[in-house]
Amino acid sequence: MRKLFTSIFLICAVTACTQFSLLEPKRTQIGDAYSVDPQIAWSKRSVGHNEIWTVDGPALQEVRFILGVGKGDTLFASQGIAAPENWPKLTKFQRPSEVVDFFVDSLVATKANDVQTKGLRPTKFGTNDGFRFEFGFNRNGLNFDGVGVGTTIDSEVHMVLYIATQLHYFERYRQEFEAIIKSISAV
């Protein structure tokens, strides 16, 4: 139990050092490809080709926008967990099942354990054809659930991920996440 609290404290201390800004609940452009309606006020920060939105802190829940991953790119921006050159890199345009495998390998590189995915299926990403899947994992003794939605725009993989602790936070903002996904609109 002490290890769990120490891990949570360290995660909170690390994320407290990064700058977040307030995101008002009005239509917001995500990169150059699309816009969404945030539904509620969020705190946001950008790290590389990732934009992270949270209400209660990224150690508890986040909506993560992956902004155009191309050949040779990693999925997640460096978070001091591992050197990006050691992380999995996208090798080519891939089918949805291969993108999910790339996602799993990338999550494992961030020290996630017991990563499981399910329910890969087609869906709309704005007006684009896309894919959707659910996932779960454990990190530092906490169980997380998530939903991923993705597509390819101009030969780059775009994804929106909702990740939250199973206890309390996953269901707390899930409706807002689903509304964000439904609001995706090309710019």
Helices and strands as residue ranges (DSSP letters): H 2-16, E 21-23, E 28-30, E 34-36, E 42-47, E 50-54, E 61-69, G 84-86, H 96-109, E 113-125, E 128-139, E 142-153, E 156-165, H 169-172, H 174-182, E 185-186
